[in-house]
Amino acid sequence: MIKNKYDFLTKFDEVNRSSTLFLTKDDIIIDSIQNIGNYYGKDSIVKQNNNQWDYYYNGRCGTGCSVIYYMNLAPIKDKIKVKLNILYKSKESYYESQNTQIKEYVPYFSKKENYISKIVKENGIVKNKIVDQINYDLKSNIYYNKVFEYKNSAYKGIKVDSLEYILVDENVWKFYDSSSKKINDLQ
């Protein structure tokens, strides 16, 4: 038997329309976090290696659109650590013009470099691609590429295109608007 084997799993609550993410060690639940924004209960967890998992979950959206969010997770000192939480993919369909626009924000991690690429497709044709470098903070165990001012303090976060995210608490990432200095839930 392998000792100290970590894994992640989720449980969807139909009544409250939310998911709880659980960390297990040797098949015993040792930590959990409530997943804000998992409205539809559809999610998937992909293990990249023993120290990193990718978690994709559907979020709330209006008529004619769909969104998927992405978390980069790790077990650190027997606790869940959300190292990155961003919009992964949005799809908007326009009824009048019969057009579909898809925006993808795809993170890439390696020993040499880390980045997020933004790809915009209209009716399946790539219209735009932007690459934003990101750094890894060993002390906080998060990915970031910008430091934002919020409530007279400095917060590390991510800026990709016009989207901004800050880590406001240990595992709580929020959308951030640097012009108004306000935060919103990732939904």
N, C-alpha and C positions, 0 to 999 in steps of 0.2 A: 504494500500500500504506500502511495506517495503521501508524505506529510507536507503540511502547509500548502495544499492545493487550493488556489483561489478560483472563484467563478462568480459570475453575475447572473441574476435572473430578475424578471419583473412579474408583477401581479397587477392586473387592471381591476379597478373598482368601478363597476357599472353605474352605481348610484351617484357617486361624486364625479364621474367621468375623469378619473386621474389614475396614474400608475405609481406604484412604489417600486423603486429599484433596490434590490437586495444584494449584498456582498456575502458570499459564503466562503468558509475556510474548512476544508475537509468535510464538505456537505452540511455544515452547521452555519446558520445565519448569524453573522457577527455585526452587521451594520446595515442601515437602510437610509434612503433619502426619498422624499416625496418629489415626484417629477412634475413640475409646473408645466402646464401647456400640453400635456399629452391628452388631447381631447378625444381622439378616435380610438385609442387603445391599441393601435397598430405600432409595433416596434420590433427592432431586431438588434441583437448584440453580436458583434464579430470579434473574436479574439485575435489580436495581431501577434502578440507574444506573451510571455509570462508577466509582463509589466504594463501592458497596454491593451485596452479594449475599445472598440468603436461602437457607440450606441446611437442608433437612428430612431427617431420617433416623430409621428405625425402631430402637427399642431393645428390650432384653430385658424380658420380662414373664411372669407366671405364666399358669396356665390361666384362660380366661375373660376375659382382658384384653389390651389392646394399647396401646402407647405410641409417640408420635412426638416427637422432640426437634427443637429449632430452634437454628440458629447464625446470627448476623449476622456476615458476613465482609467484609473489605476488604483490598486489596493496599496495604501501607504500606511504603515504602522497599524494594520488591521482596521482601517477606516477607508471609506470611499473617498476618493479625491477626483473632482471634476476639473481636469486640467484645461479644458476648452469646451465652450458651449456656444454654437453659432447656428444661424440659418444655413441649411445645407442646400435646399432646393426649393424654388418657388415656381409654380406654373400658373399662368393666367391665360384664360381663353376669352377672346373678345367676340361676342355673338354677331354684332353688326358686320365686322370685317372678316369674320371667320379665321382670324389669326390666333396663333398660340405663341406665347413668349415664355421661355424657360430660362431661369437664372440658376446657375449652380455655383456654389462656393465649396470647392474641394480642397481639404487640407492634405498636405504631403509632409511626411516626417522621415528624416534619415539622419545618419551620423554627421553628414556634411552640411545639410541645410534643411530648414523647415519653411514652408510657405503655404499660402492659401491662394488658389487660382479662382478667379471669377470668370465664368463662361456664360455668355448670353446667346441663346438660340432663338431665332424666329422662324416658325414653321419648319424646324429641323435644321436650319442653316446657321452656322456659327457666325454671329455678327460682331462679337467683341470678346477679347480675352485680356484679363489683367492679372498680374502676379504680384502679391504682396508678401514680402519676407516676414517671418515671425521668429521670435526668440523664445528660449526656454529659461525660466527663472528657477534655478535649483533650490533656492530657499523657500519660495512659495509653491513650487511644483505646478506652475501654470505656463501656458503659452501666451505671449503678448507681443505687441509691436508698437504700443503707444502708452504713454502715461497721461491720464486725464485728471483734470481738477474737478472734484465733486465735494460739496460741503466743506470747502477750504482744506481739503486733504488730497493727496495724490493717490490715484487708483490705477493699477495696471489693467490694460485691456487690449482689445483688438479693434483695428480700423481696417475695413476692407471696402473699397469703393466709398459709398456714402453711409454704409452701415457701421455703427460703433457699438461695442459691447464692453462692459466693465464687470469686474469681479467685486461685488459689494460685501460679500460675506464668504466664509470658508468655501462653500460650494455653490453659491448663488450668483449666477451671471445674469445681467440685465442689459436690455437695449439702453443706449446712452445717447443723448442729444447734446453735443458739446456747445452748441450755440445758446440753448436755453438752460443747460446744466441740469436737465431732468432725466430721470430713468423711467423705464417701462418694462413690464414683464415680457419675456420671450413668448409672445402669443400673437 
